[in-house]
Amino acid sequence: METFPVWGKINGMIKYRTVERKTALKAKRSFTLSPESIDFLEALRKKRQSHSTSAVLEEILQSVRRGQEKRTVERAVEDFYDSVPGEETEEQARWGEFAMGEFPNEVA
């Protein structure tokens, strides 16, 4: 029975498609920044040992985006609980206390 090194082709195709997809999702833009901002980004690039200043800027923007999304979710949860009648809130609190009593070693 003859065997073929198929894994190499599959691995290569997967890697190629992954790299291709990541590249296709990015768009090249040009922005004018102050010298202080450029210095800041360069210092972060060196500190993080990043391959590019664009990668550092991308990390900063993604962090800000995640922070905004988190605050949006937190506000939605707060709005939901503010809309729940007091009696239901008390019942939920009792269930929470019960659960914590059943699993005292679990971290909340």
Backbone as ProteinMPNN parsed JSONL, in Angstrom:
{"seq_chain_A": "METFPVWGKINGMIKYRTVERKTALKAKRSFTLSPESIDFLEALRKKRQSHSTSAVLEEILQSVRRGQEKRTVERAVEDFYDSVPGEETEEQARWGEFAMGEFPNEVA", "coords_chain_A": {"N_chain_A": [[0.842, -1.186, 0.0], [0.607, 2.167, -0.884], [1.608, 5.275, 0.494], [0.842, 8.747, 0.824], [2.244, 11.995, 1.254], [0.074, 13.782, 2.311], [-0.567, 15.598, 4.3], [1.167, 17.8, 4.126], [0.329, 19.304, 1.88], [-2.297, 19.955, 2.619], [-1.853, 21.363, 5.01], [-0.342, 23.495, 3.986], [-2.226, 24.708, 2.279], [-4.179, 25.483, 4.111], [-2.745, 27.281, 5.698], [-2.1, 29.208, 3.741], [-4.653, 30.142, 2.998], [-5.509, 31.198, 5.444], [-3.667, 33.28, 5.913], [-4.183, 34.792, 3.636], [-6.869, 35.539, 4.072], [-6.683, 37.141, 6.418], [-5.158, 39.276, 5.464], [-6.833, 40.273, 3.501], [-8.881, 41.382, 4.96], [-8.004, 43.759, 5.944], [-7.503, 47.269, 5.453], [-5.627, 49.653, 3.724], [-4.731, 52.778, 4.952], [-4.146, 56.31, 5.289], [-2.997, 58.531, 7.714], [-2.654, 61.669, 9.332], [-0.57, 62.476, 11.922], [0.385, 63.94, 15.059], [3.779, 64.844, 15.948], [4.301, 63.99, 18.562], [2.435, 61.927, 18.925], [3.349, 60.096, 17.032], [5.886, 59.54, 18.11], [5.053, 58.357, 20.493], [3.693, 56.047, 19.555], [5.824, 54.745, 18.29], [7.51, 54.285, 20.486], [5.907, 52.518, 21.941], [5.832, 50.433, 20.084], [8.492, 49.549, 20.1], [8.749, 48.818, 22.808], [6.86, 46.742, 23.009], [7.921, 45.071, 21.233], [6.939, 44.84, 18.655], [6.164, 44.082, 15.22], [5.41, 46.167, 13.599], [4.405, 49.631, 13.478], [1.812, 50.045, 12.724], [0.602, 47.703, 13.618], [0.695, 48.1, 16.374], [-0.946, 50.361, 16.62], [-3.326, 49.211, 15.714], [-3.784, 47.369, 17.822], [-4.261, 49.177, 19.924], [-6.592, 50.474, 19.011], [-8.357, 48.276, 18.86], [-8.493, 47.612, 21.547], [-9.756, 49.885, 22.623], [-12.182, 49.687, 21.241], [-13.163, 47.223, 22.266], [-13.485, 47.998, 24.925], [-15.532, 49.923, 24.694], [-17.597, 48.275, 23.752], [-17.894, 46.589, 25.948], [-18.783, 48.404, 27.89], [-21.241, 49.075, 26.738], [-22.624, 46.641, 26.925], [-22.645, 46.374, 29.718], [-24.238, 48.591, 30.389], [-26.646, 47.789, 29.214], [-27.257, 45.521, 30.731], [-27.525, 46.695, 33.244], [-29.705, 48.424, 32.718], [-31.645, 46.468, 32.213], [-31.866, 45.173, 34.742], [-32.679, 47.344, 36.237], [-35.223, 47.618, 35.272], [-36.582, 45.442, 36.216], [-39.136, 44.291, 38.364], [-39.261, 44.982, 41.915], [-39.97, 42.783, 43.591], [-39.292, 40.53, 42.06], [-36.56, 40.951, 41.829], [-35.753, 40.602, 44.465], [-36.347, 37.883, 44.748], [-34.528, 36.778, 42.918], [-32.165, 37.494, 44.2], [-32.359, 35.911, 46.504], [-32.184, 33.364, 45.324], [-29.582, 33.55, 44.398], [-28.14, 33.725, 46.819], [-28.774, 31.201, 47.834], [-27.527, 29.553, 45.915], [-24.844, 30.273, 46.306], [-24.517, 29.277, 48.852], [-24.702, 26.564, 48.36], [-22.457, 26.049, 46.864], [-19.922, 26.721, 48.297], [-17.152, 26.842, 47.943], [-16.64, 27.821, 45.462], [-15.511, 30.413, 43.324], [-16.809, 33.632, 43.112]], "CA_chain_A": [[0.0, 0.0, 0.0], [1.407, 3.38, -1.025], [1.106, 6.415, 1.271], [1.181, 10.043, 0.25], [2.379, 13.049, 2.274], [-1.036, 14.701, 2.092], [-0.611, 16.63, 5.327], [1.898, 18.993, 3.688], [-0.521, 20.103, 0.996], [-3.427, 20.478, 3.387], [-1.316, 22.373, 5.91], [0.018, 24.647, 3.175], [-3.446, 25.371, 1.804], [-4.821, 26.131, 5.258], [-1.929, 28.441, 6.046], [-2.25, 30.204, 2.69], [-5.98, 30.752, 3.095], [-5.569, 31.989, 6.667], [-2.904, 34.512, 5.677], [-4.912, 35.547, 2.614], [-8.072, 36.107, 4.67], [-6.296, 38.222, 7.316], [-4.716, 40.394, 4.648], [-7.978, 40.809, 2.771], [-9.767, 42.095, 5.87], [-7.412, 45.039, 6.324], [-7.474, 48.293, 4.411], [-4.534, 50.599, 3.911], [-5.175, 54.17, 5.11], [-3.107, 57.264, 5.64], [-3.451, 59.504, 8.703], [-1.66, 62.645, 9.755], [-0.49, 62.478, 13.385], [1.362, 64.861, 15.635], [5.067, 64.197, 16.252], [4.189, 63.332, 19.87], [1.719, 60.668, 18.726], [4.271, 59.209, 16.317], [6.887, 59.107, 19.097], [4.365, 57.453, 21.421], [3.474, 54.768, 18.87], [7.134, 54.12, 18.083], [7.978, 53.795, 21.786], [5.124, 51.314, 22.229], [6.276, 49.375, 19.165], [9.755, 49.015, 20.611], [8.491, 48.174, 24.104], [6.113, 45.497, 22.769], [8.684, 44.335, 20.216], [6.0, 44.595, 17.571], [6.777, 44.15, 13.897], [5.09, 47.418, 12.914], [3.648, 50.652, 14.199], [0.408, 49.8, 12.394], [0.117, 46.645, 14.506], [0.49, 48.721, 17.683], [-2.139, 51.193, 16.493], [-4.448, 48.271, 15.639], [-4.016, 46.877, 19.183], [-4.861, 50.271, 20.696], [-7.963, 50.667, 18.534], [-9.151, 47.114, 19.264], [-8.701, 47.729, 22.992], [-10.776, 50.922, 22.811], [-13.442, 49.122, 20.749], [-13.648, 46.239, 23.251], [-13.933, 48.754, 26.101], [-16.845, 50.496, 24.375], [-18.573, 47.176, 23.691], [-18.115, 46.138, 27.328], [-19.641, 49.404, 28.554], [-22.573, 48.938, 26.148], [-23.242, 45.46, 27.546], [-22.886, 46.69, 31.128], [-25.407, 49.482, 30.459], [-27.835, 46.989, 28.884], [-27.554, 44.683, 31.905], [-28.016, 47.615, 34.279], [-31.055, 48.834, 32.319], [-32.536, 45.329, 32.416], [-32.138, 44.973, 36.166], [-33.455, 48.496, 36.709], [-36.606, 47.462, 34.83], [-37.185, 44.281, 36.88], [-39.857, 44.666, 39.587], [-38.56, 44.725, 43.169], [-40.247, 41.439, 44.101], [-38.496, 39.581, 41.271], [-35.172, 41.195, 42.192], [-35.544, 39.95, 45.76], [-36.334, 36.438, 44.519], [-33.249, 36.462, 42.282], [-31.135, 37.614, 45.24], [-32.47, 34.709, 47.348], [-31.62, 32.257, 44.557], [-28.134, 33.744, 44.396], [-27.643, 33.344, 48.138], [-28.908, 29.748, 47.902], [-26.483, 28.966, 45.078], [-23.551, 30.49, 46.959], [-24.466, 28.359, 49.982], [-24.519, 25.208, 47.839], [-21.11, 25.957, 46.295], [-19.144, 27.699, 49.069], [-15.739, 26.899, 47.533], [-16.544, 28.411, 44.139], [-15.196, 31.837, 43.294], [-17.872, 34.404, 42.454]], "C_chain_A": [[0.887, 1.25, 0.0], [0.777, 4.506, -0.203], [1.602, 7.705, 0.637], [1.3, 11.084, 1.356], [1.325, 14.141, 2.079], [-1.022, 15.857, 3.086], [0.093, 17.913, 4.902], [1.063, 19.892, 2.803], [-1.669, 20.729, 1.764], [-2.942, 21.604, 4.292], [-0.966, 23.635, 5.139], [-1.192, 25.419, 2.695], [-4.137, 26.101, 2.942], [-4.057, 27.394, 5.626], [-2.116, 29.552, 5.014], [-3.601, 30.903, 2.809], [-6.119, 31.618, 4.332], [-4.854, 33.317, 6.476], [-3.646, 35.391, 4.685], [-6.122, 36.249, 3.219], [-7.726, 37.278, 5.584], [-5.893, 39.465, 6.53], [-5.906, 41.059, 3.967], [-8.884, 41.638, 3.67], [-9.229, 43.471, 6.269], [-7.411, 45.994, 5.134], [-6.354, 49.27, 4.733], [-5.095, 52.018, 3.929], [-3.982, 55.04, 5.458], [-3.703, 58.29, 6.604], [-2.307, 60.447, 9.044], [-1.713, 62.74, 11.271], [0.556, 63.478, 13.846], [2.678, 64.114, 15.89], [5.03, 63.448, 17.592], [3.49, 61.983, 19.744], [2.597, 59.647, 18.012], [5.317, 58.657, 17.281], [6.287, 58.094, 20.072], [4.171, 56.077, 20.791], [4.794, 54.025, 18.648], [7.676, 53.547, 19.394], [7.221, 52.526, 22.179], [5.556, 50.148, 21.342], [7.554, 48.726, 19.675], [9.545, 48.251, 21.914], [7.816, 46.821, 23.918], [6.826, 44.581, 21.779], [7.771, 43.911, 19.061], [6.698, 44.753, 16.227], [6.458, 45.442, 13.156], [4.316, 48.37, 13.818], [2.155, 50.481, 13.924], [-0.188, 48.733, 13.292], [-0.155, 47.2, 15.906], [-0.775, 49.573, 17.664], [-3.391, 50.322, 16.436], [-4.797, 47.731, 17.024], [-4.709, 47.941, 20.034], [-6.325, 50.443, 20.3], [-8.862, 49.499, 18.948], [-9.451, 47.163, 20.755], [-9.791, 48.76, 23.305], [-12.148, 50.392, 22.382], [-14.023, 48.118, 21.741], [-14.156, 46.927, 24.504], [-15.304, 49.366, 25.878], [-17.917, 49.422, 24.338], [-18.902, 46.675, 25.091], [-19.037, 47.108, 28.057], [-21.072, 49.335, 28.023], [-23.311, 47.767, 26.778], [-23.565, 45.736, 29.006], [-24.105, 47.597, 31.288], [-26.694, 48.717, 30.174], [-28.241, 46.107, 30.065], [-28.138, 45.548, 33.021], [-29.445, 48.064, 33.969], [-32.059, 47.703, 32.535], [-32.887, 45.179, 33.887], [-32.888, 46.154, 36.773], [-34.927, 48.358, 36.341], [-37.325, 46.298, 35.515], [-37.893, 44.746, 38.149], [-39.101, 44.235, 40.841], [-38.749, 43.317, 43.701], [-39.398, 40.393, 43.364], [-37.012, 39.731, 41.592], [-34.847, 40.509, 43.518], [-35.486, 38.434, 45.599], [-35.01, 36.009, 43.885], [-32.104, 36.526, 43.295], [-31.168, 36.391, 46.152], [-31.887, 33.493, 46.624], [-30.093, 32.361, 44.518], [-27.511, 33.341, 45.72], [-27.684, 31.83, 48.308], [-27.772, 29.075, 47.129], [-25.108, 29.113, 45.733], [-23.4, 29.576, 48.161], [-24.219, 26.919, 49.549], [-23.095, 24.99, 47.317], [-20.183, 26.936, 47.007], [-17.694, 27.85, 48.61], [-15.546, 27.513, 46.158], [-16.263, 29.904, 44.253], [-16.292, 32.556, 42.531], [-17.297, 35.391, 41.497]], "O_chain_A": [[1.812, 1.359, 0.805], [-0.443, 4.671, -0.203], [2.653, 7.738, -0.004], [0.521, 11.053, 2.309], [1.647, 15.276, 1.726], [-1.421, 16.972, 2.749], [-0.337, 19.003, 5.278], [1.086, 21.113, 2.958], [-1.977, 21.907, 1.578], [-3.547, 22.675, 4.336], [-1.265, 24.738, 5.597], [-1.188, 26.65, 2.7], [-4.628, 27.215, 2.76], [-4.653, 28.45, 5.841], [-2.275, 30.716, 5.382], [-3.675, 32.129, 2.728], [-6.772, 32.66, 4.287], [-5.385, 34.366, 6.84], [-3.729, 36.604, 4.872], [-6.378, 37.415, 2.921], [-8.4, 38.307, 5.54], [-6.253, 40.581, 6.902], [-5.964, 42.285, 3.875], [-9.591, 42.517, 3.178], [-9.953, 44.261, 6.875], [-7.33, 45.582, 3.977], [-6.167, 49.66, 5.885], [-5.842, 52.411, 3.033], [-2.935, 54.544, 5.875], [-4.771, 58.848, 6.351], [-1.139, 60.057, 9.041], [-2.759, 63.043, 11.846], [1.487, 63.813, 13.114], [2.682, 62.891, 16.031], [5.653, 62.397, 17.736], [3.896, 61.007, 20.375], [2.585, 58.465, 18.355], [5.605, 57.46, 17.277], [6.926, 57.104, 20.429], [4.453, 55.057, 21.421], [4.856, 52.806, 18.805], [8.235, 52.451, 19.409], [7.815, 51.574, 22.688], [5.634, 49.008, 21.801], [7.681, 47.502, 19.679], [10.096, 47.167, 22.1], [8.165, 45.856, 24.599], [6.386, 43.46, 21.523], [7.832, 42.783, 18.572], [7.694, 45.466, 16.111], [7.144, 45.789, 12.194], [3.669, 47.962, 14.782], [1.328, 50.743, 14.797], [-1.349, 48.832, 13.69], [-1.129, 46.809, 16.55], [-1.582, 49.511, 18.591], [-4.408, 50.659, 17.043], [-5.975, 47.641, 17.371], [-5.64, 47.633, 20.778], [-7.197, 50.547, 21.163], [-10.008, 49.713, 19.344], [-10.546, 46.794, 21.18], [-10.647, 48.524, 24.158], [-13.149, 50.613, 23.064], [-15.22, 48.146, 22.03], [-15.149, 46.495, 25.09], [-16.15, 49.335, 26.771], [-19.024, 49.629, 24.835], [-20.057, 46.371, 25.388], [-19.959, 46.691, 28.757], [-22.019, 49.518, 28.787], [-24.486, 47.882, 27.126], [-24.64, 45.374, 29.483], [-24.91, 47.409, 32.2], [-27.718, 48.962, 30.812], [-29.427, 45.966, 30.362], [-29.122, 45.174, 33.66], [-30.298, 48.081, 34.857], [-33.182, 47.939, 32.982], [-34.06, 45.07, 34.243], [-33.651, 45.981, 37.724], [-35.789, 48.917, 37.019], [-38.545, 46.179, 35.407], [-37.324, 45.51, 38.928], [-38.383, 43.235, 40.825], [-37.804, 42.714, 44.209], [-38.853, 39.481, 43.986], [-36.284, 38.739, 41.622], [-33.784, 39.906, 43.667], [-34.668, 37.773, 46.239], [-34.436, 34.992, 44.274], [-31.184, 35.709, 43.252], [-30.115, 35.883, 46.536], [-31.182, 32.687, 47.23], [-29.4, 31.346, 44.598], [-26.468, 32.688, 45.744], [-26.755, 31.237, 48.856], [-27.137, 28.145, 47.627], [-24.304, 28.181, 45.713], [-22.292, 29.139, 48.472], [-23.601, 26.143, 50.278], [-22.592, 23.867, 47.33], [-19.702, 27.886, 46.389], [-17.073, 28.883, 48.863], [-14.411, 27.709, 45.725], [-16.732, 30.566, 45.179], [-16.664, 32.144, 41.432], [-18.04, 36.13, 40.851]]}, "name": "protein", "num_of_chains": 1, "seq": "METFPVWGKINGMIKYRTVERKTALKAKRSFTLSPESIDFLEALRKKRQSHSTSAVLEEILQSVRRGQEKRTVERAVEDFYDSVPGEETEEQARWGEFAMGEFPNEVA"}
